Amino acid sequence: MQDAPYHGHFIGPEHRFAIRVYFEDTDFSGVVYHANYLRFFERARSDMLRVAGIDQAAAHEAGTGVYAVAAMDLKFRAPAHFDDALLIRSHVTAVRGASCVIAQRLFRDDLLLCEASVTAAFVSPSGRPTRQPKDWLAIYEALMADTDPLEER
């Protein structure tokens, strides 16, 4: 078996992505620096889309467009620390022609540490909002309907 990067998985409509807190993620007190939660959530969102069958790299290369974070709301509830094993649980809560909203929650065991609501806008190479590919909209609709997005292809 060849080594391969880790990827998360879906349980119903929810994507799960496990991470570990490394020394570089913390501040001088051993607590995760607040801005690093954005990186953790970004990795989980990118993985969720990849696992669901949304190929952002191909869309970029084809000149179709890319996602840009248009809005993000974070609520910090408890700190994460060096060497913690964490789980990010993400799910799509809304989809529109040119955007989607993804809710994300970060846990250590059963303790909710941080939650986010992220609006990602699909933008053309010129930076203007544009409609997402139709097959992507179908994937989002399947995820919100609690069905397997890969099963319908």
C-alpha positions as CSV (number, residue, x, y, z in Angstrom):
1,M,0.0,0.0,0.0
2,Q,1.3,3.4,-0.9
3,D,1.3,6.3,1.6
4,A,-1.6,8.7,0.9
5,P,-2.8,11.9,2.6
6,Y,-5.5,11.5,5.2
7,H,-9.0,12.3,4.2
8,G,-12.2,12.5,6.2
9,H,-15.5,10.7,5.6
10,F,-19.2,11.2,5.6
11,I,-21.7,9.8,8.1
12,G,-25.0,10.7,6.5
13,P,-24.8,14.4,5.5
14,E,-22.1,15.2,8.0
15,H,-18.4,15.2,7.1
16,R,-15.9,14.3,9.8
17,F,-12.3,15.3,9.7
18,A,-9.8,14.4,12.5
19,I,-6.8,16.5,13.3
20,R,-4.1,16.7,16.0
21,V,-2.9,19.9,17.6
22,Y,0.9,20.4,17.0
23,F,3.2,22.7,18.8
24,E,3.2,25.1,15.8
25,D,-0.6,25.6,16.3
26,T,-0.2,26.9,19.8
27,D,0.7,30.2,21.5
28,F,3.3,30.5,24.3
29,S,0.9,29.0,26.8
30,G,0.2,25.8,24.9
31,V,-3.3,26.9,23.8
32,V,-4.3,26.9,20.1
33,Y,-3.8,30.4,18.7
34,H,-7.2,31.7,17.7
35,A,-6.4,32.3,14.0
36,N,-5.4,28.6,13.6
37,Y,-9.0,27.6,14.0
38,L,-9.6,29.2,10.6
39,R,-6.9,26.9,9.1
40,F,-8.4,23.8,10.8
41,F,-11.9,24.7,9.5
42,E,-10.5,25.4,6.0
43,R,-8.8,22.0,5.8
44,A,-12.0,20.3,6.8
45,R,-14.2,22.2,4.3
46,S,-11.7,21.5,1.5
47,D,-11.6,17.9,2.3
48,M,-15.4,17.7,2.6
49,L,-15.8,19.1,-0.9
50,R,-13.1,16.8,-2.3
51,V,-14.6,13.7,-0.7
52,A,-18.1,14.7,-1.9
53,G,-16.9,14.9,-5.5
54,I,-16.4,18.6,-6.0
55,D,-13.2,19.2,-7.9
56,Q,-12.2,22.8,-7.0
57,A,-8.8,22.4,-8.7
58,A,-10.3,21.3,-12.0
59,A,-12.7,24.2,-11.9
60,H,-9.9,26.7,-11.3
61,E,-7.7,25.2,-14.1
62,A,-10.7,25.3,-16.5
63,G,-11.2,29.0,-15.7
64,T,-14.8,28.3,-14.3
65,G,-14.2,29.9,-11.0
66,V,-13.1,29.4,-7.4
67,Y,-14.6,29.7,-3.9
68,A,-13.9,32.7,-1.8
69,V,-15.0,33.0,1.8
70,A,-17.6,35.8,1.8
71,A,-18.6,35.6,5.5
72,M,-17.6,33.7,8.6
73,D,-19.1,33.7,12.1
74,L,-17.0,32.0,14.9
75,K,-17.9,31.2,18.4
76,F,-15.1,30.1,20.7
77,R,-16.4,28.0,23.6
78,A,-13.3,26.3,25.2
79,P,-9.6,26.2,24.3
80,A,-7.8,23.4,22.5
81,H,-4.3,22.5,23.7
82,F,-1.0,21.0,22.4
83,D,-1.4,17.3,21.4
84,D,-5.2,17.3,21.6
85,A,-7.0,15.0,19.1
86,L,-9.8,17.0,17.6
87,L,-12.7,16.3,15.3
88,I,-14.3,18.8,12.9
89,R,-17.9,18.0,12.0
90,S,-19.2,19.9,8.9
91,H,-22.4,20.0,7.0
92,V,-24.0,22.1,4.3
93,T,-26.9,24.2,5.7
94,A,-27.8,26.2,2.6
95,V,-27.0,26.4,-1.1
96,R,-27.8,29.2,-3.6
97,G,-26.8,29.6,-7.2
98,A,-23.5,31.3,-6.4
99,S,-22.8,30.3,-2.8
100,C,-23.1,27.7,-0.1
101,V,-23.2,27.9,3.7
102,I,-21.4,25.3,5.7
103,A,-21.7,24.8,9.5
104,Q,-18.7,23.5,11.3
105,R,-18.1,22.4,14.9
106,L,-14.8,21.4,16.4
107,F,-14.8,18.9,19.3
108,R,-12.3,17.3,21.7
109,D,-14.1,14.1,22.6
110,D,-17.7,15.3,23.3
111,L,-16.7,18.8,24.3
112,L,-17.6,21.5,21.7
113,L,-14.6,23.9,21.5
114,C,-15.5,26.1,18.6
115,E,-18.2,26.5,16.0
116,A,-18.4,28.4,12.7
117,S,-20.8,29.3,10.0
118,V,-19.1,29.9,6.7
119,T,-20.5,31.4,3.5
120,A,-18.4,30.5,0.5
121,A,-19.1,32.4,-2.7
122,F,-18.3,31.0,-6.1
123,V,-16.5,33.7,-8.1
124,S,-15.3,33.9,-11.7
125,P,-11.6,34.5,-12.5
126,S,-12.4,38.3,-12.6
127,G,-13.6,38.0,-9.0
128,R,-17.3,38.5,-9.7
129,P,-19.9,36.1,-8.2
130,T,-21.0,33.5,-10.7
131,R,-23.2,30.4,-10.7
132,Q,-21.7,27.2,-9.4
133,P,-21.5,24.2,-11.7
134,K,-24.9,22.4,-11.9
135,D,-23.4,19.1,-10.9
136,W,-22.0,20.7,-7.7
137,L,-25.5,22.0,-6.9
138,A,-26.8,18.5,-7.2
139,I,-24.1,17.3,-4.8
140,Y,-25.0,19.9,-2.3
141,E,-28.7,19.1,-2.6
142,A,-28.0,15.4,-2.1
143,L,-25.9,16.2,1.1
144,M,-28.7,18.4,2.5
145,A,-31.3,15.6,1.7
146,D,-29.1,13.1,3.7
147,T,-28.3,11.0,0.7
148,D,-24.9,9.8,-0.7
149,P,-23.8,12.5,-3.2
150,L,-21.6,9.9,-5.0
151,E,-24.4,7.4,-5.4
152,E,-26.4,9.5,-7.8
153,R,-23.8,9.6,-10.5
